[in-house]
Amino acid sequence: MRLHSHRAVVAAASFCLWTCLASFSGTVEGRAILGVDLGSLYMKVALVQSGSPLEIVTNLHAKRKTEQMILFDQQQRFYGADASALLARKSTKTPSAMSVLLGRDEQHPTVRVLAERHYPVRPVYNETRAGVTLTVDGVEFTPEELVAMVLSHAVDISVAYATEQGSTIAPPKDVMLTVPSYATQPERQALLDAAGLAELNVLGLIDENTASALHYAMDKSFETPQLIIFYNMGASALQVSLIRFFNYEQPQKFGKPKTVPALEVLGKSWDATLGGQAFDQIVVEYLADEFNKAWHASTGKTEQDVRSFPRAMIKLRLQANKVKHVLSANSEIPVYMEAVHDDVALSTTMTREQLELLASSLWARAIQPVTDVLQQANVTLEELTILELLGGGMRVPRIQTELIENGLGGNAALLGKHINSDESMALGAAFAGANISTAFRVRQVGMTDLNPFALSVTLTNLPDGDDTASEASNDEWSKKATIFKAFGKVGVKKTIAFTHDTDVHCALDYDTDGEASVLPAGSQTALERYRISGVAAFAKEMADKGLGKPKLSLQFELSASGITALVKAEAAVEETYTVEEEVEVEDDGVTNTTEDESEEEKKNDTEADGENKTDDSHEVKKEKKTIKVQKTLFGLRQRRPAFVVKEKKRLHKKELTVDTYHVGRVTPYSAELLAASKAKLLEMARNDKERMMLEEAKNRVESYIYYIKNKLTDDEEEIGTVSTKEQREECQKAAEAAEEWLYDDGYSADLATMEDKYAELSAPFEKIMLRVKETAARPEAVKVLEKKLEEVEALIKKWETSMPQVTEEERTKVLDQVEEVRKWITKVEGMQAKKKPHDEPAFVSADVPLQAKDLELMVVRLSKKPKPKPPKKKKDDKKPGNSTDAMEDTEDPAAVNKTEANSSESAENKSEAEGAQSNETLPEPTSGDAGMDEEL
């Protein structure tokens, strides 16, 4: 097994999984799966591929996390660090934290927080889209389109990373995506739509903390169950999960049960607006106040506030993040910023004590989710194994202090950091994807997750017509039921059944009636609407047959990704009917049926096939019974046939038509909008490709300009021997003219013009450099060819004795070809001798080896010519008495006698050898054996 080198910062668990991945066969060559943790500020990408460990992808800047932002500038897109470097200068063209906007409107609390934190690109509601959009550089984008661009960039950097590591993979299409624990169905569906725009196949969605727990469990065994809290404070939110880890015995088809590790989520809690950026914002406000003081004092503009200037606030936000990080390790930091705004600098000092005092309202919020999950799962601190810290926000020292003192009852030993707090989400997602995919075989880890939100359905009569504005009829009939309770398991199906005879309207919503509803504030409660038709027609059909109302069955599925949908709708009517059956009876009238008949009758009491099929099947069975009774009567003449009336049942079923639509301020992508967004992104991708090709062409022109100038200076002597002064001056002037053109008219030139300019510039100078090269290369090539010709001549001479199968005519042809090549050499060398050094060469070194091509093929073909087969010895199958007949066809009787003698001697030797071999295991041959040898 070969283990690829890996960077030192990779967690030790990656090595353990590498052994799992590499030790199994069955992976598909070139296939790969991505685990993507979008986050809200940084994106992390993990890669699973054949023959390599599970690893974090480093981006084009060799960083293990990529900023979730895109800069749109001059019809170009810049990602990650490239966009971040220009954020302060071009903040209005750089949207970020796009994943926060998915499935939410502009009034959602988490969206409003972005405005409060001075994000310059603000979302607005779009009636046509039925969701928010962002306008960047004059172009309107949906959050799904922006996230699709980020996901496509994740694919690009993964391919580049794999290539750098020496692997060749196709652009990965299979991905596993993380979502926050509090993500609702509209938000999850919006992420799936974004992945669809990026042409990705989403294997599943997994909660961030669950993915971290999976990464924690994938290389462990739990002889004793463990209860662990995963405390994840990211950039924008706090998520806390209580998870139980244990082993269970999985039955195997052959052999003993297999011990498999597993995890079960027992509780979830969160604060959707408390993250690392909440502490950044406190520092931003402090720095803004300090700058306003300095600004007002120096300019007298007391009515002005720096918060009104987005570019200045971006500078303060970037500085605030640095201040927070420094104060996590130091007690004080001096802050100095030049020209924050209006040419006014900021100079101040901030201490950790000041930060903790300003953030006093946040500490209790940081502890509350821990208390909540313990209460949800009815677990005490004494039962808790450990609290695992995740995310970058937990690095604030006061957070850990508050956890120990107020969350863990002063028990510092419960605080743990056993996995990579930044990368475990992406690694766990990739591992989950590898478990789902059929392209990889990895260690099995059981996983049971929870859906924290209750879901209910409301049933009403479907109104007449196709009016989508009216969700339900005004009729009084209505039913409501909770189909999935809060904090129930995911990956389950539930069916509701009821009797009804008209078409039905079904509304699927989050159930917020309960007192314990934890649905985040501002979340859309309306999920999906269904028009279920075909009920009335089926009910009428059954009524015409004198049957009752249909029973409707609606099956809903809550997938492992947290998406609920109606997956099956059908109506059924049970019909009870009677049949006459022939049975045996005794003479006194007592029925006497066989045991086999009773069993068959019980089995067929209820028939669930279609009406016609049921009737046909019943008739066949009836005929069989009749035959059986006749046989019985034939055997027992004291019995006689009789007829009895029996009651049976059959089920009439009909699959119903379901039409799905959505209501609310934010709806999923329609087919039309999906097609339009895909076309838009494809056009942008095409423009990016053309731009890259133009940049490469421009770089080639610019590089060749400097190449000409440097060569004319550095290799002046060599170039001077094969060119005239006029030729060199022409190349020098061409380079200067091209340089002037490049920074003038060439600045806006298209691809075709740039390629023409390169050809015009390079053609004359390439001829000079060719002559420089050929000065040494041409004689060397001729020397090599002449040596090869001499070797061929020597080989042909040797073949006269060593390869008699090569005829003299064939050898002559080879030597003639050698002479032809020599004549060519003499001819072209004579032509070249007449040329001046600065003239075009009569031939080049690349022409020389081609002259020996036919000669080489001829020699190779002859070298493979087989030797003639020796004449076969004629076998004499006749008896010794017929020796005269054997000599009739032989010209030389002596030769025949000699051959017979040799054959006799050979037969004797063979007999002796066989006898010697037999003596090792068998008795000595008898006289009968000797007589047989003599006859042979």
Order of alpha helices (4+ residues) and beta strands (2+ residues): alpha-beta-beta-beta-beta-beta-beta-alpha-alpha-beta-beta-beta-alpha-beta-alpha-beta-alpha-beta-beta-beta-alpha-alpha-beta-beta-alpha-alpha-beta-alpha-beta-alpha-beta-beta-beta-beta-beta-beta-beta-beta-alpha-beta-beta-alpha-beta-alpha-beta-beta-alpha-alpha-alpha-alpha-alpha-alpha-alpha-alpha-alpha
